[in-house]
Amino acid sequence: DGKHLVVNLEIFRNGAQLDYLMVTPAKANKHSTPELMTSPTDEWSKVSCQNSVISEAYLAAYELVKPRLELGFEYSPVKCVHAEMRKRDLTTEGNHLALEKEENQKTIQLLATEIVKLEQQLVEKLAFKKTALESGGATTSVDKDIVQLQADLSTAQARQTQKQETVVKLDEGAKVLKLEAEELLKQEASGRASKDARTYALIVLRIMKTDPTTGVGRPINKLSLVYRRPGTGAKEWKLIFLDDLGF
């Protein structure tokens, strides 16, 4: 229709051929809040639309996307245009959480030392100012020092509070992750574990959009991100992200 769309791609060599991964903010979306802290470098793989997991994800994604499509039209799935997959690694996520917590705790200790030092300096400057005022001396220079120390102290205290809040969130994330890991062990012990659980699938869906009054249809493409929760069956897939693609 004469429109132009810019799509960012990461090109890589796959044997003798060139292939690509989509570079999209959609991949930054997560199933759970702790993952926002534990998945700093997600590794995605380009997979065939005929892949068994993608075949299931494609059908599930279409059913999840369909209620969000424009009303007044008839829709039918055409095919999977592009597919990528990423499986979560709970061990790696747990290690990253522990490392992040350790680094934040070290920063909190350093800030605590800095705050004590700034408070001592501020007390000294205030005492100096009091003496200067009592003796009728100028306080312009010390006033500047006091203002700067107060600003530095406020900044350090704010950073300390921020880091403390981060540690709390990391602890909460670790608890959620621990529960997931324990559930996975139970599933494995009972033989109920699915090797495809905790998998993300990025799929470009081609859907036929038909006007029921004219019978005229045209294909539309939807970028979907779905996540397979622990369990079995299509009902375990959850839609995480949906967007239009203009090609």
N, C-alpha and C positions, 0 to 999 in steps of 0.2 A: 504493500500500500504506500510505498514511497518513504516509509519511516526508517530511521537508522537506529540500531541498538548496539551499544558497546558491551562486549562480554569479555571479561578477563580470564585468560587461560594460562595454566602452567604446562608447558610443553616438555615431554620427556621421551626418551627413546625406549621403545618396547621391542626388543629384538632388532629386526631390520626395519621396523616401522616407527614412525613418530606417533605418539598418542598424547592425550592431554587430560588434565584435571581442571575442574572449574574452580576459579578463585572467587568466592562469594561469601558475604557476611553471614549467609545462612548457616555455614558450618560452625559459627561461633555460638549458635543456640544449643542449649543442653537440656537433657531430660530432668536433671536435678540441680539444685543450687550448689551443692558441694563440688560438682564437676567444673563449675566456673573457676574454682580455685585449684583443681587438680588436673586439668587438661590444657596445659600451656602450649604443647606442641602436638596437636592431633595428627596422626598419620592416616591419610586416606589412600585407598587403592581403587584404581579404575577396574571395573568388573563388567562382564558381559551381561546384557539384559536377559540372557538365557540362564544366568546363574540361578540355582534353585532358591537361594535366599531372596534374591532380587525379584524372582517371579512371584514369590509370596508377598514380598513388600510392595510390589507394583499393584497387585490386586487390592491389598489392604489400603494403600495410599489413595487409590482411586475412590474407594468407598468412603474414606475419611475426607477427601477433598470435595466430593460431589455435593454435600449439603452447603458448601460455601460458594458454589458457583451461582452465577447470575440467574435469577428466577425468570420464568417465561420461555425457557428454551429446553430442548431435549438434548441429553448428553449420552455419549457412549465412548468407552475407552478404545483407543486406536492401537497404541503401542508405547513401549518404553524407548525413549530417544537416547538417553544417556544415564549411566548408573555408576555410583561410587559407593564404597562401603568402608566403615571403620568399626572395629570391635574394641570395646573398653577393656582395659587391663587394670583390674582392681588393685593388684599388687603395686604396680607403677604409680597409680593414683595415691595409694596410701603412703608410699615412700615420699612422694612429692609433698603431700600434706605435712608429714613429719618434718621435712626439711624447711618448708615455709614457716612452720611454727617455731622451729629452732632459730631461724634467722630473725624473725620478729621479736622473739624473746631477748636475743642479744641486743637488738636495737633499743628495746625498752630499757635494758640495763644501762646502756650508754647514755640514753636520754635522761635517766634518773640521776646519773652522775653529773651530767651537764646542767640539769635543773638546780641541783644543790649548789653547784659552783656559781651559777647566775644569781641565785638568791643571796648567796654570801656577798657577791660583788655589789648587788643592789643595796643590801643593808649598809655596806661600807660607804657607798656613794651618798645614801640618804643621811648617814651620820656626818659625813663630810659637809654636806649641804647645810645641815642644822648648825654645825659649828661656824660655817661661813656666814650664815644669816645672823647668828648671835654676835659675831664680831664685826658685822657691817660690810663684809666682803662681797665680791661679785660671785654669782652662781650660774652665769650663762653657760659656761663650759660644762659644769657638772650636771646642769639640767639636761643638756643634750645627751650626756652619758646615761642619765637615768631613763630618759625616754627610749633610748636604744636598748638598754638592758631590759626594760619592761616589755618591749616588742619582742626581743629575742626569747625572753622567758615565756611569753604567751605562745610563741610559735613552737617552742620545745614542748610545752605542756599539751598543746593541741596535737602534735605529732605523737606524743606518748599515749594520749587517749585513743587516737586513731589506731595505733599499733595494738593497744590492749583490746580494742573492739575486734580487730582482725584475728587476734589469737582466740577470742571467744568463738568467732565464726568458724575458724579452723577446727576447734574442738568439736563444735556441733557437726561439722562436715565429717570429721573422723568417726563420730558416733554413727552417723548415717551409713558411712562406708563400711564400718565394722558389721552393722546389721546386714548389709547386702552380702558381705563376704561370708557371714555365718549362714545366711539363707542359701547361698550357693553351695556351701559344704553339705548342708542338709539335703539339697536337691541331688547332689552327686552321690551321696550315701544311699539315697532311696532310689536312685536310677531315674529320677524325674528331670534331671538337668538337661537343658537343651544347649548344644554347642553354639547355636545361633543367638542365644539370649544376649542381651546387653549390646546389641549391634545397631549402629546407625546406618541408614541407607539414604543417599541423596539421589533422587530420581527425577528426571525430566519426563513428565507425563504428556503424551499427545492425546488430546481429547477432541472428539467431533462435537461441535456445537451447532445444533440445527434449529432453525426457526420453524415451529410447527405450523404456522399459517402459510408459509411459502414452500416449505420442504427443502429450502436451501440451507446447506450446511457448510461450515468451514472449520478447519482444524485450529485448535489453540494449544499452546504449550504452557504447562505449569511446572514450576520448580518446587519440589516437595522434599522435606526432610522428615523421615519417620524413624522411630526408635522401637526396637523390639524388647519389650519388658520381659522379665523372667516368667516362664510359663510356656504354653504351647498354643498354637493356632493363631489365625489372623487377628483375633480379638485382642491379642497382646501387643499389637502395633499401635503406637501413639503418634499422632501428627504433631511435629514440633515447629515446623515452619512451612509457609506457603507463599508463593509469589508468582506474578505473571512474567512470562518471557515473550518478547515481541518477535520471535522468529519461528 
